């Protein structure tokens, strides 16, 4: 029962990133020494605004007790935006659901999640100037497709599509603030009327368009917005046909994702091969940051080689 509640808390608060895992580990360890009931004031530094004891040495000491030598976070999960809110929510959870003798088990549960995080293997992106950028992007997407096919029910491909597009837009338009959402609340699977809103445009990102998504494009047009659809090479003709049947093909732009991304990489690099690495690095760094913030599966990240 306790572990079900802990799992629910972890899911609700998205405790899967390195920073959040560091925080709950340190707070759990400190709770053992402080005792119940747990007061927020006991977990905040004198200057306030900081979670007491949070740092690399404290985190690694806890991991060392379990024989883990890998570094979870170089910055040790230092206090950042949202840390204080998570700390307060976690203390409320512990006070309501946990007894003092349960804290060892709770800590061990977080350690198991740390092990999963540390063992998660990211996707790989390789740049070879003798090949096209679209070829490298296709290889990246193929990795997601293969992983998804071996794990029925997962949505690696859709999540990768959405966050790659979001990262590219953020890099290309640094002055425009975009809202990034976890794939579970993506436009394709929710009541939201688009994945990204940019001035007069609404962008939809999908691996394979369905009629419901085309109806959203229709509503975008009715709201005086310009819908843009980014999809897979297999999804392109499907989207084209659905839009024709809906009578709005001339009102919606469709882009195949590898072309959409590759042309922008070339443009941002001023069509200089030597600049491609820096441009791609910026996009993938942004992509990984988005995954860190909105997803619960760190294996969605991309290792740039």
C-alpha angles and dihedrals in degrees: 000000000000093000091048089054091046091051090050090050091049091050095047094047094037092235097179105095119095093248095053093044090053090051098050091046093053094042091049092050092047091048089061090060098040100045134208139342090047114216122202092225091064091060099048125082120246090256088051123217090082131087107239116248095006111144145106096272093051093048094046091048090057092046089048090060087064096044095257114141100170115106110248095195129358090213091046094234092295115197111282139161107310096019095105091049092051092047092053092046090049093050090051089051093049093048091050101040112020135072121206092254090055095062094087089056092045091052091048089052091055089048089057089053090050089054090052090049093049093047096048110114117215126219117264128237118191126190117211113174089204089066133054125265089237088058091055091047091049090053089051092052091046089059090055091047092051093048091047093049089055092049109049114208095029124118104208094139097050092046091049092050093050097047096042089055091045092050093048091050092048092052094043094047107031092166094061119078114219129196112233120199135190112260091247087069095039123141089252093059105030145053092262112121096224145356096236131018114203116174105292095353133086116199124207120194119194140153092218122007121230130196091258090062091050089053088056088055088053090053090048089057091048087053090054092253128132111236119213121190124203115189146147125285088256092048095051098078090042091054090046092053094045092050091049090051090049090050095237104098091118091054100053129065116215123199130185106231101234091051092043091054099037097051090051092050089053092047094048088048090050086239091291113135091209089061095051095085094056092045093049091045090055092049095047093045088054091045092053091048090053091050090049091053104041109021132069097208113078091190086078088076122104126231110214114213 
